[in-house]
Amino acid sequence: MKEITIQQNKVLDCIQDYINKTGFPPTRANICKELGFKSPNSAETHLRALEKKGFINIESGTSRGISLVNPKVNKNNEDAFPIIGLVAAGSPTLASENIEKTVNCSPTFFRESFDYFLRVKGLSMKDAGIMEDDLIAVKKTQDIRNGDIVIARIEDEVTVKYFERKSPEVVHLKPANEDFNDIEINLKETEIFIEGKSVGLIREN
């Protein structure tokens, strides 16, 4: 990786801090607010420079399509993971009002590492073995493949579904219950942000 300027380093730290606090990347407007930039173009210029130098990846077509190449781990207790309950509309997933409690669990309990547990509401994934009030272990990642069970934010709603993308413009979120319909998203019309994927499940009762 190439060296970055002081201002670019501030933008990089801003992205990391925002992800640690909220669970997802900032928008250009968020970066402007945090760092006092007058225009989103200023943020965009620094983001493109960071991408060119190999510090971040930028996904086109989404305002939050920023991912860190080498994110820093930020946990005081490596075995304590938050349980996220019903996410309020417009609220960041990892906002304090959404955290029910924390639970101790070995970071190596599942085959892949994970960042938090999300409490499931509804039965749209029951045929995948995911029932009401189950806790799914969520790995925050943008590395998603067709067939993964993802946690997706569509505008102000958060949903858990199978991911399927057959073209650059269209994403299908598919339930595992014949009583529910697929959600088809035209990315030119509607913004979707993939907060992560399910890597495991625990059932409290």
C-alpha positions as CSV (number, residue, x, y, z in Angstrom):
1,M,0.0,0.0,0.0
2,K,1.1,3.6,-0.7
3,E,1.4,6.3,1.9
4,I,-1.6,8.5,2.6
5,T,-1.9,12.2,3.5
6,I,-3.0,13.4,6.9
7,Q,-6.4,14.4,5.6
8,Q,-6.8,11.0,3.9
9,N,-5.9,9.3,7.2
10,K,-8.6,11.3,9.0
11,V,-11.1,10.1,6.4
12,L,-9.9,6.5,6.9
13,D,-10.2,6.8,10.7
14,C,-13.7,8.4,10.3
15,I,-14.9,5.3,8.3
16,Q,-13.5,2.9,10.9
17,D,-15.0,4.8,13.8
18,Y,-18.4,5.1,12.1
19,I,-18.4,1.3,11.4
20,N,-17.4,0.6,15.0
21,K,-20.2,2.8,16.3
22,T,-23.1,2.0,14.0
23,G,-22.3,-1.4,12.3
24,F,-22.2,0.0,8.7
25,P,-20.2,2.5,6.7
26,P,-20.8,6.2,6.5
27,T,-22.3,8.1,3.6
28,R,-20.4,11.0,2.0
29,A,-22.7,13.3,3.9
30,N,-21.8,11.6,7.2
31,I,-18.1,12.0,6.4
32,C,-18.6,15.7,5.6
33,K,-20.5,16.2,8.9
34,E,-17.9,14.4,11.0
35,L,-14.8,16.1,9.4
36,G,-16.3,19.5,8.5
37,F,-16.0,19.3,4.7
38,K,-18.2,21.8,2.9
39,S,-19.0,19.6,0.0
40,P,-19.6,15.8,-0.6
41,N,-17.2,16.2,-3.5
42,S,-14.4,16.7,-1.0
43,A,-15.2,13.5,0.7
44,E,-15.5,11.7,-2.7
45,T,-12.0,12.9,-3.7
46,H,-10.4,11.5,-0.6
47,L,-12.4,8.3,-0.9
48,R,-11.2,7.7,-4.5
49,A,-7.6,8.4,-3.4
50,L,-7.9,5.9,-0.6
51,E,-9.4,3.3,-3.0
52,K,-6.6,3.9,-5.5
53,K,-4.0,3.4,-2.8
54,G,-5.6,0.1,-1.7
55,F,-7.0,1.1,1.7
56,I,-10.7,0.8,0.9
57,N,-13.1,-0.7,-1.7
58,I,-16.0,1.4,-3.1
59,E,-19.1,-0.3,-4.6
60,S,-20.9,1.8,-7.2
61,G,-24.6,2.5,-7.0
62,T,-24.9,2.7,-3.2
63,S,-24.2,5.6,-0.8
64,R,-22.8,3.3,1.8
65,G,-20.8,1.0,-0.5
66,I,-17.5,1.6,1.3
67,S,-15.5,-1.3,2.9
68,L,-12.2,-1.3,4.6
69,V,-9.4,-3.5,3.2
70,N,-7.9,-4.1,6.7
71,P,-10.5,-3.2,9.3
72,K,-9.3,-2.9,12.9
73,V,-10.9,-5.1,15.6
74,N,-12.6,-3.1,18.3
75,K,-13.7,-5.2,21.2
76,N,-12.8,-4.8,24.9
77,N,-14.1,-8.3,25.7
78,E,-13.4,-10.7,22.8
79,D,-16.0,-13.1,24.0
80,A,-18.9,-10.6,24.6
81,F,-21.2,-10.1,21.6
82,P,-24.2,-7.8,21.4
83,I,-27.7,-9.2,20.7
84,I,-29.6,-6.9,18.4
85,G,-33.3,-6.9,18.8
86,L,-36.0,-5.3,16.6
87,V,-34.2,-2.5,14.6
88,A,-36.1,0.8,14.7
89,A,-36.8,2.4,11.3
90,G,-33.9,4.6,10.3
91,S,-31.7,3.5,13.2
92,P,-28.2,2.1,12.8
93,T,-28.3,-1.7,13.5
94,L,-25.7,-1.4,16.3
95,A,-27.1,1.7,17.8
96,S,-27.4,1.4,21.6
97,E,-31.2,1.4,21.5
98,N,-31.2,-1.7,19.5
99,I,-28.9,-3.7,21.7
100,E,-30.9,-6.0,24.1
101,K,-27.9,-7.3,26.0
102,T,-24.5,-8.9,25.4
103,V,-23.8,-12.6,25.5
104,N,-20.5,-14.5,26.0
105,C,-19.7,-16.8,23.2
106,S,-16.3,-18.1,21.9
107,P,-15.3,-16.2,18.7
108,T,-14.4,-19.6,17.2
109,F,-17.8,-21.2,18.1
110,F,-18.9,-21.1,14.4
111,R,-16.8,-22.0,11.3
112,E,-16.5,-18.3,10.5
113,S,-15.8,-15.3,12.7
114,F,-18.8,-13.1,13.5
115,D,-19.5,-9.6,15.0
116,Y,-23.0,-9.7,16.7
117,F,-26.2,-11.7,17.1
118,L,-29.4,-10.6,15.5
119,R,-32.7,-11.8,17.0
120,V,-35.0,-13.1,14.3
121,K,-38.6,-11.8,14.0
122,G,-41.1,-13.7,11.9
123,L,-41.1,-17.1,10.1
124,S,-40.0,-16.1,6.6
125,M,-36.9,-18.3,6.9
126,K,-38.4,-21.3,8.9
127,D,-37.6,-23.8,6.1
128,A,-33.9,-22.9,6.5
129,G,-34.2,-23.8,10.2
130,I,-34.4,-20.2,11.4
131,M,-37.3,-19.7,13.7
132,E,-38.9,-16.8,15.6
133,D,-36.6,-15.4,18.4
134,D,-33.6,-17.5,17.2
135,L,-30.2,-15.7,17.3
136,I,-28.3,-15.6,14.1
137,A,-24.5,-14.9,14.2
138,V,-23.8,-12.1,11.8
139,K,-20.5,-11.4,10.1
140,K,-20.2,-7.9,8.8
141,T,-19.0,-8.3,5.3
142,Q,-19.7,-7.2,1.7
143,D,-18.2,-10.5,0.4
144,I,-21.6,-12.0,-0.5
145,R,-22.4,-14.9,-2.9
146,N,-25.6,-16.1,-4.3
147,G,-27.2,-18.5,-1.8
148,D,-25.9,-16.7,1.3
149,I,-28.3,-15.8,4.0
150,V,-27.9,-12.0,4.3
151,I,-29.0,-9.2,6.6
152,A,-30.2,-6.5,4.2
153,R,-31.3,-2.9,4.9
154,I,-33.8,-1.6,2.3
155,E,-34.4,2.0,3.0
156,D,-35.4,1.9,6.7
157,E,-36.3,-1.8,7.0
158,V,-34.0,-4.7,7.9
159,T,-34.7,-8.2,6.7
160,V,-33.0,-11.6,6.7
161,K,-33.3,-13.5,3.4
162,Y,-31.4,-15.6,0.8
163,F,-29.3,-13.4,-1.5
164,E,-29.6,-13.9,-5.3
165,R,-28.1,-11.5,-7.9
166,K,-28.6,-12.5,-11.5
167,S,-27.7,-9.2,-13.1
168,P,-25.8,-6.0,-12.0
169,E,-29.1,-4.1,-11.7
170,V,-31.4,-6.5,-9.9
171,V,-31.2,-8.3,-6.6
172,H,-33.7,-10.9,-5.3
173,L,-34.1,-11.5,-1.6
174,K,-35.7,-14.9,-1.2
175,P,-37.5,-16.3,1.8
176,A,-37.4,-19.9,3.0
177,N,-41.2,-20.2,3.4
178,E,-43.7,-20.6,0.6
179,D,-46.1,-18.2,2.5
180,F,-43.8,-15.3,1.7
181,N,-42.9,-13.7,-1.6
182,D,-39.5,-12.9,-3.0
183,I,-38.4,-9.2,-2.7
184,E,-37.1,-7.9,-6.0
185,I,-35.0,-4.8,-5.9
186,N,-34.1,-2.7,-8.9
187,L,-30.8,-1.1,-7.8
188,K,-31.4,1.8,-10.1
189,E,-34.6,2.7,-8.2
190,T,-34.1,1.4,-4.7
191,E,-31.0,1.4,-2.5
192,I,-30.0,-1.7,-0.6
193,F,-27.2,-2.2,1.9
194,I,-26.0,-5.6,2.8
195,E,-25.0,-5.4,6.5
196,G,-23.6,-8.9,6.6
197,K,-24.3,-12.6,6.4
198,S,-25.5,-15.3,8.7
199,V,-22.7,-17.7,9.7
200,G,-24.5,-19.6,12.4
201,L,-27.4,-19.8,14.8
202,I,-28.2,-20.4,18.4
203,R,-31.6,-21.1,20.1
204,E,-32.0,-19.9,23.6
205,N,-34.9,-22.1,24.5
